[in-house]
Amino acid sequence: MATVWFEGIDDLNTIAVTLERKAARVGQEAATVVRRGAHQIEALGKQFVLVDTGATRGSISSDFIGDGRFGAFESQTGPTTSYAPFIEWGTERMAPAAFMGPAADIIGPEFVAAMAAISNPLDAP
């Protein structure tokens, strides 16, 4: 019977244990960043949207899927009125009056920086 030995396997096992121990924390931190970013985009979208009846502004909200501990955590943020895309992107008769895109553009750099800060679980305790 042959014996196989891999050099550095102890280091790999240490990394695996470290990642496993930190996975829940990293997932929870990422979920916090996603939740905060979604709420910021939601608030800015409500500030930027053109208001006639207020229905589109009132419909802007965020839905969250997952909890970040055991896999993906995602957010969908935006209005639910059927005509909101026409406001955002315009029509052949109406110029666009974007509100969600600019909100995401403003929050984007902060969101990316926050995700980058937690993306390497080996750097954090």
The 8 nearest C-alpha neighbors of each residue, nearest first, counted from 0:
[[1, 2, 3, 4, 5, 6, 8, 7],
 [2, 0, 3, 4, 5, 6, 8, 7],
 [1, 3, 4, 0, 5, 6, 8, 7],
 [4, 2, 1, 5, 0, 6, 8, 7],
 [3, 5, 6, 2, 8, 7, 1, 9],
 [6, 4, 8, 7, 3, 9, 2, 11],
 [5, 7, 8, 4, 9, 10, 11, 3],
 [6, 8, 10, 9, 5, 11, 12, 4],
 [9, 7, 11, 10, 6, 5, 12, 4],
 [10, 8, 12, 11, 7, 13, 6, 14],
 [11, 9, 13, 7, 8, 12, 14, 15],
 [10, 12, 8, 14, 13, 9, 15, 7],
 [13, 11, 15, 9, 14, 10, 8, 16],
 [12, 14, 10, 16, 11, 15, 17, 9],
 [13, 15, 17, 11, 12, 16, 18, 10],
 [16, 14, 12, 18, 17, 13, 19, 11],
 [15, 17, 19, 13, 18, 14, 20, 12],
 [18, 16, 14, 20, 15, 19, 13, 21],
 [19, 17, 21, 15, 20, 16, 22, 14],
 [20, 18, 16, 22, 21, 17, 15, 23],
 [21, 19, 17, 18, 22, 16, 23, 24],
 [20, 22, 18, 24, 19, 23, 25, 17],
 [23, 21, 25, 19, 24, 18, 20, 26],
 [22, 24, 68, 26, 25, 21, 27, 20],
 [23, 25, 27, 21, 26, 22, 28, 68],
 [24, 26, 28, 22, 27, 23, 29, 21],
 [27, 25, 67, 68, 23, 29, 24, 28],
 [26, 28, 30, 24, 67, 29, 25, 68],
 [29, 27, 31, 25, 30, 26, 24, 32],
 [28, 30, 32, 26, 31, 27, 25, 33],
 [31, 29, 27, 33, 67, 28, 32, 34],
 [30, 32, 28, 34, 29, 33, 35, 27],
 [31, 33, 29, 35, 30, 34, 36, 28],
 [34, 32, 30, 36, 31, 35, 37, 29],
 [33, 35, 31, 37, 32, 36, 30, 38],
 [36, 34, 32, 38, 37, 33, 31, 39],
 [37, 35, 39, 33, 38, 34, 32, 40],
 [36, 38, 40, 34, 39, 35, 41, 33],
 [37, 39, 41, 35, 40, 36, 42, 34],
 [38, 40, 36, 42, 41, 37, 35, 43],
 [41, 39, 37, 43, 102, 38, 42, 103],
 [40, 42, 38, 44, 39, 43, 37, 60],
 [43, 41, 39, 45, 40, 44, 38, 46],
 [42, 44, 46, 40, 45, 102, 41, 47],
 [45, 43, 99, 41, 47, 98, 46, 42],
 [44, 46, 56, 42, 43, 47, 48, 41],
 [45, 47, 43, 44, 48, 42, 56, 98],
 [46, 48, 98, 44, 45, 43, 49, 102],
 [49, 47, 98, 45, 46, 44, 50, 56],
 [50, 48, 47, 51, 96, 98, 86, 56],
 [51, 49, 53, 52, 48, 56, 55, 54],
 [50, 52, 53, 49, 54, 55, 56, 48],
 [51, 53, 54, 50, 55, 56, 49, 57],
 [54, 52, 50, 56, 55, 51, 57, 49],
 [55, 53, 57, 52, 56, 58, 80, 51],
 [54, 56, 58, 57, 53, 80, 78, 83],
 [57, 55, 45, 53, 58, 54, 59, 48],
 [56, 58, 54, 55, 59, 53, 45, 78],
 [57, 59, 78, 55, 79, 56, 54, 60],
 [60, 58, 78, 77, 56, 57, 41, 55],
 [59, 61, 76, 77, 41, 58, 78, 62],
 [60, 62, 76, 75, 37, 74, 63, 77],
 [61, 63, 75, 74, 76, 60, 64, 73],
 [64, 62, 74, 73, 61, 75, 65, 72],
 [63, 65, 73, 72, 74, 62, 66, 71],
 [66, 64, 72, 67, 71, 63, 73, 70],
 [65, 67, 72, 68, 30, 64, 69, 27],
 [68, 66, 26, 72, 27, 30, 71, 70],
 [69, 67, 23, 26, 66, 27, 70, 22],
 [70, 68, 67, 71, 66, 23, 26, 65],
 [71, 69, 67, 68, 72, 65, 26, 66],
 [72, 70, 67, 65, 73, 69, 66, 64],
 [71, 73, 65, 67, 66, 64, 30, 70],
 [74, 72, 64, 63, 71, 65, 75, 33],
 [73, 75, 63, 62, 76, 64, 61, 37],
 [74, 76, 62, 61, 63, 77, 73, 37],
 [75, 77, 61, 60, 37, 74, 62, 41],
 [78, 76, 59, 60, 61, 79, 75, 41],
 [77, 79, 59, 58, 80, 55, 60, 83],
 [78, 80, 58, 81, 59, 77, 55, 83],
 [81, 79, 83, 82, 55, 78, 58, 54],
 [80, 82, 83, 79, 84, 78, 85, 55],
 [81, 83, 85, 80, 84, 86, 55, 79],
 [82, 84, 86, 85, 80, 81, 87, 78],
 [85, 83, 87, 86, 82, 88, 81, 89],
 [86, 84, 89, 88, 83, 82, 87, 90],
 [87, 85, 83, 89, 84, 96, 88, 95],
 [86, 88, 97, 84, 96, 95, 85, 89],
 [89, 87, 95, 85, 86, 84, 97, 96],
 [95, 90, 88, 85, 94, 93, 86, 87],
 [91, 89, 93, 92, 85, 94, 88, 95],
 [90, 92, 93, 89, 94, 95, 85, 88],
 [93, 91, 90, 94, 89, 95, 85, 86],
 [92, 94, 90, 89, 91, 95, 85, 86],
 [93, 95, 89, 90, 96, 92, 88, 91],
 [89, 96, 94, 88, 87, 97, 86, 93],
 [97, 95, 87, 86, 98, 94, 89, 88],
 [98, 96, 87, 95, 100, 99, 88, 86],
 [97, 99, 47, 48, 44, 101, 100, 87],
 [100, 98, 44, 102, 101, 97, 103, 77],
 [101, 99, 103, 102, 98, 97, 104, 87],
 [100, 102, 104, 103, 99, 98, 105, 97],
 [101, 103, 99, 40, 105, 43, 100, 104],
 [102, 104, 100, 106, 101, 105, 107, 40],
 [105, 103, 101, 107, 102, 106, 100, 108],
 [104, 106, 102, 103, 107, 101, 108, 109],
 [105, 107, 103, 109, 104, 108, 110, 102],
 [108, 106, 110, 104, 109, 105, 103, 111],
 [109, 107, 111, 110, 106, 112, 105, 104],
 [110, 108, 112, 111, 107, 106, 113, 105],
 [109, 111, 107, 113, 108, 112, 106, 114],
 [110, 112, 108, 114, 113, 109, 115, 107],
 [113, 111, 115, 109, 110, 114, 108, 116],
 [114, 112, 116, 110, 115, 111, 109, 32],
 [115, 113, 111, 116, 117, 112, 118, 110],
 [116, 114, 118, 112, 113, 117, 111, 119],
 [115, 117, 113, 114, 118, 112, 119, 111],
 [116, 118, 114, 115, 119, 25, 120, 113],
 [117, 119, 115, 116, 114, 120, 25, 29],
 [118, 120, 121, 117, 122, 116, 123, 115],
 [121, 119, 122, 123, 118, 21, 117, 18],
 [120, 122, 119, 123, 18, 17, 124, 14],
 [123, 121, 120, 119, 124, 117, 118, 116],
 [122, 124, 121, 120, 119, 117, 21, 25],
 [123, 122, 121, 120, 21, 17, 24, 20]]
